[in-house]
Amino acid sequence: RVGREHATNSNPANSRRMMLSLVLSMLTANPVDIGSAEFFAILTKTGISRTGTTTISGGDIGVSPAAASYITGFGLTMSASNQHSSASDFDGSAFAADYTSPTPSFMTTAIGDMETAYTDAASRALERDDNLNVKSGLIAGETFSPGVYAFDTDIYLADAAEITFSGDADSIFIIKTTGSLIVGKGANFILNGALAKNIIWQVAGSVSAGTTSHLEGIFLIKTKAVFMTGSSINGRLLAQTAVTLDATAVVAPVVAA
């Protein structure tokens, strides 16, 4: 019995599998810490606007250094403390730089954390050479495994096309581009074991989501995000300019207690 176990453990095939598992574990990207920005479904520096039947759940919305007047289309009702506001059709609160203390300080911290996370994601090194410019940015049909991916061009997902993120609840995906992310109408992001909270998009340009498209992940955006009619996202929109929503469904990941 002991001899059989020894033979099994010393089997070259088993050794190769163990070595492969070790290498893959070493290549797994570390999470990107978004700090206090994790409390927001949408966080921007210059404004949030919505039209149509846009729904937001699982997180707050906020702007800073912009004032609350740059949150439009929500019909906000101010709280008695003047520290936050709310609307009847989303389950979080709205925060702005001109609300009563301590909200301005809280918002400055959240914006700073968002910017730090953006810089962190942008600095992540590739673990594999073939994760550079996958399909020259034309990613329709691609299945992403955990790791860091970099593009020095726009990333484009064609109309009605799909991409898949394959992993488990601990898998980390970081996709960074010096360009923009353009998602065509009816296009879809699919999760195969992966979680939206662990998919980080660092976008130096803008994000455009076509009509009825569906996106997954935490989006760290240098400029703006525009979500067109009937689009949806499981994740967060953290933009250094503005976010525009048209009949969009936004569901933020649950924040761990």
Phi and psi restraints in degrees (value plus and minus 20) as a CYANA .aco file:
   2 VAL   PHI     -81.9   -41.9
   2 VAL   PSI     -60.8   -20.8
   3 GLY   PHI     -82.4   -42.4
   3 GLY   PSI     -60.7   -20.7
   4 ARG   PHI     -84.5   -44.5
   4 ARG   PSI     -61.6   -21.6
   5 GLU   PHI     -83.8   -43.8
   5 GLU   PSI     -61.4   -21.4
   6 HIS   PHI     -82.6   -42.6
   6 HIS   PSI     -61.0   -21.0
   7 ALA   PHI     -84.3   -44.3
   7 ALA   PSI     -59.1   -19.1
   8 THR   PHI     -85.6   -45.6
   8 THR   PSI     -64.7   -24.7
   9 ASN   PHI     -88.0   -48.0
   9 ASN   PSI     -46.6    -6.6
  10 SER   PHI    -114.9   -74.9
  10 SER   PSI     -17.6    22.4
  11 ASN   PHI     -79.8   -39.8
  11 ASN   PSI     107.4   147.4
  12 PRO   PHI     -76.1   -36.1
  12 PRO   PSI     -57.4   -17.4
  13 ALA   PHI     -83.3   -43.3
  13 ALA   PSI     -62.1   -22.1
  14 ASN   PHI     -84.3   -44.3
  14 ASN   PSI     -59.7   -19.7
  15 SER   PHI     -82.7   -42.7
  15 SER   PSI     -60.5   -20.5
  16 ARG   PHI     -84.2   -44.2
  16 ARG   PSI     -61.2   -21.2
  17 ARG   PHI     -84.7   -44.7
  17 ARG   PSI     -60.9   -20.9
  18 MET   PHI     -83.5   -43.5
  18 MET   PSI     -61.5   -21.5
  19 MET   PHI     -85.0   -45.0
  19 MET   PSI     -61.3   -21.3
  20 LEU   PHI     -82.3   -42.3
  20 LEU   PSI     -63.4   -23.4
  21 SER   PHI     -81.6   -41.6
  21 SER   PSI     -58.9   -18.9
  22 LEU   PHI     -85.7   -45.7
  22 LEU   PSI     -63.9   -23.9
  23 VAL   PHI     -83.0   -43.0
  23 VAL   PSI     -64.4   -24.4
  24 LEU   PHI     -83.4   -43.4
  24 LEU   PSI     -58.5   -18.5
  25 SER   PHI     -85.6   -45.6
  25 SER   PSI     -54.4   -14.4
  26 MET   PHI     -91.2   -51.2
  26 MET   PSI     -47.9    -7.9
  27 LEU   PHI    -104.8   -64.8
  27 LEU   PSI     -29.6    10.4
  28 THR   PHI     -84.7   -44.7
  28 THR   PSI     107.2   147.2
  29 ALA   PHI     -87.8   -47.8
  29 ALA   PSI     127.2   167.2
  30 ASN   PHI     -98.3   -58.3
  30 ASN   PSI     130.7   170.7
  31 PRO   PHI     -81.2   -41.2
  31 PRO   PSI     135.0   175.0
  32 VAL   PHI    -117.6   -77.6
  32 VAL   PSI     101.0   141.0
  33 ASP   PHI    -102.4   -62.4
  33 ASP   PSI      96.1   136.1
  34 ILE   PHI    -116.3   -76.3
  34 ILE   PSI     -16.2    23.8
  35 GLY   PHI      38.0    78.0
  35 GLY   PSI    -158.5  -118.5
  36 SER   PHI     -91.4   -51.4
  36 SER   PSI     -29.3    10.7
  37 ALA   PHI     -85.4   -45.4
  37 ALA   PSI     -35.0     5.0
  38 GLU   PHI     -86.5   -46.5
  38 GLU   PSI     -35.5     4.5
  39 PHE   PHI    -100.0   -60.0
  39 PHE   PSI     -26.7    13.3
  40 PHE   PHI    -129.0   -89.0
  40 PHE   PSI     116.2   156.2
  41 ALA   PHI     -97.8   -57.8
  41 ALA   PSI     -57.4   -17.4
  42 ILE   PHI    -157.6  -117.6
  42 ILE   PSI     106.2   146.2
  43 LEU   PHI    -156.9  -116.9
  43 LEU   PSI     107.0   147.0
  44 THR   PHI    -161.3  -121.3
  44 THR   PSI     148.7   188.7
  45 LYS   PHI    -116.9   -76.9
  45 LYS   PSI     -46.0    -6.0
  46 THR   PHI    -142.1  -102.1
  46 THR   PSI     -33.6     6.4
  47 GLY   PHI     140.1   180.1
  47 GLY   PSI     137.4   177.4
  48 ILE   PHI    -153.7  -113.7
  48 ILE   PSI     106.9   146.9
  49 SER   PHI    -151.4  -111.4
  49 SER   PSI     127.0   167.0
  50 ARG   PHI    -160.9  -120.9
  50 ARG   PSI     131.5   171.5
  51 THR   PHI    -156.0  -116.0
  51 THR   PSI     146.7   186.7
  52 GLY   PHI      47.4    87.4
  52 GLY   PSI    -188.6  -148.6
  53 THR   PHI    -107.2   -67.2
  53 THR   PSI      59.0    99.0
  54 THR   PHI    -112.2   -72.2
  54 THR   PSI     111.7   151.7
  55 THR   PHI    -140.0  -100.0
  55 THR   PSI     122.3   162.3
  56 ILE   PHI    -153.0  -113.0
  56 ILE   PSI     107.5   147.5
  57 SER   PHI    -160.4  -120.4
  57 SER   PSI     133.8   173.8
  58 GLY   PHI      68.9   108.9
  58 GLY   PSI     -22.6    17.4
  59 GLY   PHI    -187.5  -147.5
  59 GLY   PSI     150.4   190.4
  60 ASP   PHI    -109.2   -69.2
  60 ASP   PSI     154.0   194.0
  61 ILE   PHI    -144.3  -104.3
  61 ILE   PSI     131.8   171.8
  62 GLY   PHI    -182.1  -142.1
  62 GLY   PSI     134.1   174.1
  63 VAL   PHI    -154.9  -114.9
  63 VAL   PSI     122.8   162.8
  64 SER   PHI    -191.0  -151.0
  64 SER   PSI     111.7   151.7
  65 PRO   PHI    -104.6   -64.6
  65 PRO   PSI     -15.8    24.2
  66 ALA   PHI     -83.3   -43.3
  66 ALA   PSI     135.5   175.5
  67 ALA   PHI    -107.1   -67.1
  67 ALA   PSI     150.7   190.7
  68 ALA   PHI     -81.7   -41.7
  68 ALA   PSI     -44.1    -4.1
  69 SER   PHI     -83.8   -43.8
  69 SER   PSI     -34.5     5.5
  70 TYR   PHI    -112.3   -72.3
  70 TYR   PSI     -13.4    26.6
  71 ILE   PHI    -121.7   -81.7
  71 ILE   PSI      87.5   127.5
  72 THR   PHI    -140.8  -100.8
  72 THR   PSI     129.6   169.6
  73 GLY   PHI      68.4   108.4
  73 GLY   PSI     -11.6    28.4
  74 PHE   PHI    -127.0   -87.0
  74 PHE   PSI     -39.0     1.0
  75 GLY   PHI      39.9    79.9
  75 GLY   PSI      34.1    74.1
  76 LEU   PHI     -90.6   -50.6
  76 LEU   PSI     124.3   164.3
  77 THR   PHI    -135.8   -95.8
  77 THR   PSI     103.5   143.5
  78 MET   PHI     -92.8   -52.8
  78 MET   PSI     122.0   162.0
  79 SER   PHI     -94.8   -54.8
  79 SER   PSI     145.1   185.1
  80 ALA   PHI     -82.3   -42.3
  80 ALA   PSI     -49.9    -9.9
  81 SER   PHI    -101.5   -61.5
  81 SER   PSI     -31.6     8.4
  82 ASN   PHI      42.1    82.1
  82 ASN   PSI      -1.0    39.0
  83 GLN   PHI    -115.6   -75.6
  83 GLN   PSI     -37.8     2.2
  84 HIS   PHI    -179.3  -139.3
  84 HIS   PSI     147.8   187.8
  85 SER   PHI    -153.1  -113.1
  85 SER   PSI     153.7   193.7
  86 SER   PHI    -166.9  -126.9
  86 SER   PSI     149.1   189.1
  87 ALA   PHI    -159.1  -119.1
  87 ALA   PSI     137.1   177.1
  88 SER   PHI     -90.2   -50.2
  88 SER   PSI     -39.4     0.6
  89 ASP   PHI    -134.9   -94.9
  89 ASP   PSI       0.3    40.3
  90 PHE   PHI    -163.6  -123.6
  90 PHE   PSI     129.9   169.9
  91 ASP   PHI    -111.3   -71.3
  91 ASP   PSI     -17.8    22.2
  92 GLY   PHI    -124.8   -84.8
  92 GLY   PSI    -182.2  -142.2
  93 SER   PHI    -139.2   -99.2
  93 SER   PSI     142.5   182.5
  94 ALA   PHI    -130.9   -90.9
  94 ALA   PSI     118.4   158.4
  95 PHE   PHI    -147.9  -107.9
  95 PHE   PSI     126.6   166.6
  96 ALA   PHI    -167.1  -127.1
  96 ALA   PSI     140.2   180.2
  97 ALA   PHI     -85.3   -45.3
  97 ALA   PSI     -41.7    -1.7
  98 ASP   PHI    -118.8   -78.8
  98 ASP   PSI      -8.4    31.6
  99 TYR   PHI     -99.7   -59.7
  99 TYR   PSI     150.4   190.4
 100 THR   PHI     -89.1   -49.1
 100 THR   PSI     125.4   165.4
 101 SER   PHI     -74.5   -34.5
 101 SER   PSI     121.6   161.6
 102 PRO   PHI    -112.7   -72.7
 102 PRO   PSI      -5.3    34.7
 103 THR   PHI     -77.8   -37.8
 103 THR   PSI     -64.4   -24.4
 104 PRO   PHI     -77.0   -37.0
 104 PRO   PSI     -61.3   -21.3
 105 SER   PHI     -87.1   -47.1
 105 SER   PSI     -62.2   -22.2
 106 PHE   PHI     -79.3   -39.3
 106 PHE   PSI     -62.0   -22.0
 107 MET   PHI     -89.7   -49.7
 107 MET   PSI     -58.9   -18.9
 108 THR   PHI     -80.1   -40.1
 108 THR   PSI     -62.0   -22.0
 109 THR   PHI     -84.4   -44.4
 109 THR   PSI     -64.8   -24.8
 110 ALA   PHI     -82.6   -42.6
 110 ALA   PSI     -63.1   -23.1
 111 ILE   PHI     -83.6   -43.6
 111 ILE   PSI     -62.5   -22.5
 112 GLY   PHI     -81.2   -41.2
 112 GLY   PSI     -60.9   -20.9
 113 ASP   PHI     -85.1   -45.1
 113 ASP   PSI     -58.8   -18.8
 114 MET   PHI     -81.5   -41.5
 114 MET   PSI     -64.7   -24.7
 115 GLU   PHI     -88.2   -48.2
 115 GLU   PSI     -58.0   -18.0
 116 THR   PHI     -83.5   -43.5
 116 THR   PSI     -61.5   -21.5
 117 ALA   PHI     -84.0   -44.0
 117 ALA   PSI     -60.4   -20.4
 118 TYR   PHI     -78.9   -38.9
 118 TYR   PSI     -66.9   -26.9
 119 THR   PHI     -84.8   -44.8
 119 THR   PSI     -60.3   -20.3
 120 ASP   PHI     -80.3   -40.3
 120 ASP   PSI     -71.4   -31.4
 121 ALA   PHI     -80.3   -40.3
 121 ALA   PSI     -60.9   -20.9
 122 ALA   PHI     -85.3   -45.3
 122 ALA   PSI     -46.4    -6.4
 123 SER   PHI    -106.0   -66.0
 123 SER   PSI     -28.5    11.5
 124 ARG   PHI     -86.5   -46.5
 124 ARG   PSI     113.4   153.4
 125 ALA   PHI    -104.2   -64.2
 125 ALA   PSI     128.6   168.6
 126 LEU   PHI     -85.7   -45.7
 126 LEU   PSI     122.1   162.1
 127 GLU   PHI    -116.0   -76.0
 127 GLU   PSI     -40.9    -0.9
 128 ARG   PHI    -159.6  -119.6
 128 ARG   PSI     116.6   156.6
 129 ASP   PHI     -81.7   -41.7
 129 ASP   PSI     -52.9   -12.9
 130 ASP   PHI     -98.5   -58.5
 130 ASP   PSI     -16.1    23.9
 131 ASN   PHI    -111.4   -71.4
 131 ASN   PSI     -11.2    28.8
 132 LEU   PHI    -116.4   -76.4
 132 LEU   PSI     105.2   145.2
 133 ASN   PHI      33.0    73.0
 133 ASN   PSI      30.0    70.0
 134 VAL   PHI     -75.2   -35.2
 134 VAL   PSI     106.3   146.3
 135 LYS   PHI      33.0    73.0
 135 LYS   PSI       8.6    48.6
 136 SER   PHI      35.3    75.3
 136 SER   PSI       7.5    47.5
 137 GLY   PHI      69.6   109.6
 137 GLY   PSI     -26.5    13.5
 138 LEU   PHI    -114.3   -74.3
 138 LEU   PSI      67.8   107.8
 139 ILE   PHI    -115.0   -75.0
 139 ILE   PSI      -9.7    30.3
 140 ALA   PHI     -73.3   -33.3
 140 ALA   PSI     110.6   150.6
 141 GLY   PHI      62.6   102.6
 141 GLY   PSI     -21.4    18.6
 142 GLU   PHI     -96.1   -56.1
 142 GLU   PSI     122.1   162.1
 143 THR   PHI    -129.6   -89.6
 143 THR   PSI      98.3   138.3
 144 PHE   PHI    -113.3   -73.3
 144 PHE   PSI     110.2   150.2
 145 SER   PHI    -117.2   -77.2
 145 SER   PSI     145.8   185.8
 146 PRO   PHI     -77.2   -37.2
 146 PRO   PSI     125.9   165.9
 147 GLY   PHI     123.1   163.1
 147 GLY   PSI    -191.9  -151.9
 148 VAL   PHI    -125.3   -85.3
 148 VAL   PSI     112.8   152.8
 149 TYR   PHI    -144.4  -104.4
 149 TYR   PSI     120.3   160.3
 150 ALA   PHI    -150.4  -110.4
 150 ALA   PSI     121.9   161.9
 151 PHE   PHI    -152.1  -112.1
 151 PHE   PSI     116.8   156.8
 152 ASP   PHI    -128.1   -88.1
 152 ASP   PSI       8.5    48.5
 153 THR   PHI    -164.7  -124.7
 153 THR   PSI     152.9   192.9
 154 ASP   PHI     -83.0   -43.0
 154 ASP   PSI     130.3   170.3
 155 ILE   PHI    -124.7   -84.7
 155 ILE   PSI     106.9   146.9
 156 TYR   PHI    -148.6  -108.6
 156 TYR   PSI     106.2   146.2
 157 LEU   PHI    -132.3   -92.3
 157 LEU   PSI      96.8   136.8
 158 ALA   PHI     -86.6   -46.6
 158 ALA   PSI     143.1   183.1
 159 ASP   PHI     -70.9   -30.9
 159 ASP   PSI     112.6   152.6
 160 ALA   PHI      44.3    84.3
 160 ALA   PSI     -11.7    28.3
 161 ALA   PHI    -105.4   -65.4
 161 ALA   PSI     147.9   187.9
 162 GLU   PHI    -151.1  -111.1
 162 GLU   PSI     130.3   170.3
 163 ILE   PHI    -148.9  -108.9
 163 ILE   PSI     134.6   174.6
 164 THR   PHI    -146.5  -106.5
 164 THR   PSI     119.7   159.7
 165 PHE   PHI    -130.4   -90.4
 165 PHE   PSI      93.0   133.0
 166 SER   PHI    -129.9   -89.9
 166 SER   PSI     102.2   142.2
 167 GLY   PHI    -198.4  -158.4
 167 GLY   PSI    -164.8  -124.8
 168 ASP   PHI    -157.4  -117.4
 168 ASP   PSI    -190.6  -150.6
 169 ALA   PHI     -86.5   -46.5
 169 ALA   PSI     -36.4     3.6
 170 ASP   PHI    -124.3   -84.3
 170 ASP   PSI     -22.0    18.0
 171 SER   PHI     -91.5   -51.5
 171 SER   PSI     115.4   155.4
 172 ILE   PHI    -132.2   -92.2
 172 ILE   PSI     111.7   151.7
 173 PHE   PHI    -142.2  -102.2
 173 PHE   PSI     108.7   148.7
 174 ILE   PHI    -146.3  -106.3
 174 ILE   PSI      97.4   137.4
 175 ILE   PHI    -138.9   -98.9
 175 ILE   PSI      97.9   137.9
 176 LYS   PHI    -144.7  -104.7
 176 LYS   PSI     124.3   164.3
 177 THR   PHI    -163.2  -123.2
 177 THR   PSI     123.6   163.6
 178 THR   PHI    -102.4   -62.4
 178 THR   PSI     -26.5    13.5
 179 GLY   PHI    -127.1   -87.1
 179 GLY   PSI    -164.8  -124.8
 180 SER   PHI    -133.6   -93.6
 180 SER   PSI     145.8   185.8
 181 LEU   PHI    -131.4   -91.4
 181 LEU   PSI      99.7   139.7
 182 ILE   PHI    -138.8   -98.8
 182 ILE   PSI      97.3   137.3
 183 VAL   PHI    -130.5   -90.5
 183 VAL   PSI     101.7   141.7
 184 GLY   PHI     -93.0   -53.0
 184 GLY   PSI     148.5   188.5
 185 LYS   PHI     -83.9   -43.9
 185 LYS   PSI     115.6   155.6
 186 GLY   PHI      53.2    93.2
 186 GLY   PSI     -16.8    23.2
 187 ALA   PHI     -92.4   -52.4
 187 ALA   PSI     138.2   178.2
 188 ASN   PHI    -163.3  -123.3
 188 ASN   PSI     115.0   155.0
 189 PHE   PHI    -116.7   -76.7
 189 PHE   PSI     108.6   148.6
 190 ILE   PHI    -135.6   -95.6
 190 ILE   PSI     115.8   155.8
 191 LEU   PHI    -122.7   -82.7
 191 LEU   PSI     104.1   144.1
 192 ASN   PHI    -133.5   -93.5
 192 ASN   PSI      59.0    99.0
 193 GLY   PHI      69.7   109.7
 193 GLY   PSI     -42.2    -2.2
 194 ALA   PHI     -97.8   -57.8
 194 ALA   PSI     143.7   183.7
 195 LEU   PHI    -137.1   -97.1
 195 LEU   PSI     122.6   162.6
 196 ALA   PHI     -78.6   -38.6
 196 ALA   PSI     -55.1   -15.1
 197 LYS   PHI     -86.6   -46.6
 197 LYS   PSI     -36.6     3.4
 198 ASN   PHI    -123.4   -83.4
 198 ASN   PSI     -11.0    29.0
 199 ILE   PHI    -128.7   -88.7
 199 ILE   PSI      88.5   128.5
 200 ILE   PHI    -125.4   -85.4
 200 ILE   PSI     104.4   144.4
 201 TRP   PHI    -128.9   -88.9
 201 TRP   PSI      99.9   139.9
 202 GLN   PHI    -130.0   -90.0
 202 GLN   PSI      91.3   131.3
 203 VAL   PHI    -140.9  -100.9
 203 VAL   PSI      94.2   134.2
 204 ALA   PHI     -94.7   -54.7
 204 ALA   PSI     -43.8    -3.8
 205 GLY   PHI    -117.2   -77.2
 205 GLY   PSI    -146.7  -106.7
 206 SER   PHI    -140.4  -100.4
 206 SER   PSI     147.7   187.7
 207 VAL   PHI    -137.0   -97.0
 207 VAL   PSI     108.2   148.2
 208 SER   PHI    -144.9  -104.9
 208 SER   PSI     102.4   142.4
 209 ALA   PHI    -131.9   -91.9
 209 ALA   PSI      97.9   137.9
 210 GLY   PHI     -90.5   -50.5
 210 GLY   PSI     149.6   189.6
 211 THR   PHI     -75.0   -35.0
 211 THR   PSI     115.4   155.4
 212 THR   PHI      39.7    79.7
 212 THR   PSI      -6.7    33.3
 213 SER   PHI     -96.0   -56.0
 213 SER   PSI     140.3   180.3
 214 HIS   PHI    -152.5  -112.5
 214 HIS   PSI     106.8   146.8
 215 LEU   PHI    -137.7   -97.7
 215 LEU   PSI     135.3   175.3
 216 GLU   PHI    -152.7  -112.7
 216 GLU   PSI     116.3   156.3
 217 GLY   PHI     111.5   151.5
 217 GLY   PSI     156.6   196.6
 218 ILE   PHI    -119.5   -79.5
 218 ILE   PSI      98.1   138.1
 219 PHE   PHI    -125.2   -85.2
 219 PHE   PSI      92.8   132.8
 220 LEU   PHI    -120.9   -80.9
 220 LEU   PSI      87.8   127.8
 221 ILE   PHI    -140.2  -100.2
 221 ILE   PSI     107.7   147.7
 222 LYS   PHI     -90.8   -50.8
 222 LYS   PSI     -53.9   -13.9
 223 THR   PHI    -135.4   -95.4
 223 THR   PSI    -130.8   -90.8
 224 LYS   PHI    -140.4  -100.4
 224 LYS   PSI     145.2   185.2
 225 ALA   PHI    -147.8  -107.8
 225 ALA   PSI     114.2   154.2
 226 VAL   PHI    -146.8  -106.8
 226 VAL   PSI      99.0   139.0
 227 PHE   PHI    -132.0   -92.0
 227 PHE   PSI     101.3   141.3
 228 MET   PHI    -108.3   -68.3
 228 MET   PSI     155.8   195.8
 229 THR   PHI     -72.6   -32.6
 229 THR   PSI     105.7   145.7
 230 GLY   PHI      59.3    99.3
 230 GLY   PSI     -13.7    26.3
 231 SER   PHI     -96.6   -56.6
 231 SER   PSI     147.0   187.0
 232 SER   PHI    -171.7  -131.7
 232 SER   PSI     139.7   179.7
 233 ILE   PHI    -169.0  -129.0
 233 ILE   PSI     114.5   154.5
 234 ASN   PHI    -120.5   -80.5
 234 ASN   PSI      86.4   126.4
 235 GLY   PHI     135.2   175.2
 235 GLY   PSI    -169.9  -129.9
 236 ARG   PHI    -156.4  -116.4
 236 ARG   PSI     127.0   167.0
 237 LEU   PHI    -133.4   -93.4
 237 LEU   PSI      89.0   129.0
 238 LEU   PHI    -139.2   -99.2
 238 LEU   PSI      76.2   116.2
 239 ALA   PHI    -137.4   -97.4
 239 ALA   PSI     120.9   160.9
 240 GLN   PHI    -107.3   -67.3
 240 GLN   PSI     -19.3    20.7
 241 THR   PHI    -143.8  -103.8
 241 THR   PSI    -122.1   -82.1
 242 ALA   PHI    -151.3  -111.3
 242 ALA   PSI     143.3   183.3
 243 VAL   PHI    -146.0  -106.0
 243 VAL   PSI     111.4   151.4
 244 THR   PHI    -140.3  -100.3
 244 THR   PSI     109.6   149.6
 245 LEU   PHI    -145.4  -105.4
 245 LEU   PSI     115.7   155.7
 246 ASP   PHI    -148.4  -108.4
 246 ASP   PSI      85.8   125.8
 247 ALA   PHI      29.3    69.3
 247 ALA   PSI      32.1    72.1
 248 THR   PHI    -128.7   -88.7
 248 THR   PSI     122.6   162.6
 249 ALA   PHI    -123.7   -83.7
 249 ALA   PSI     100.1   140.1
 250 VAL   PHI    -136.0   -96.0
 250 VAL   PSI     102.0   142.0
 251 VAL   PHI    -143.5  -103.5
 251 VAL   PSI      94.0   134.0
 252 ALA   PHI    -107.4   -67.4
 252 ALA   PSI     127.2   167.2
 253 PRO   PHI     -82.8   -42.8
 253 PRO   PSI     130.7   170.7
 254 VAL   PHI     -88.9   -48.9
 254 VAL   PSI     114.6   154.6
 255 VAL   PHI    -103.1   -63.1
 255 VAL   PSI     109.1   149.1
 256 ALA   PHI     -83.1   -43.1
 256 ALA   PSI     120.1   160.1
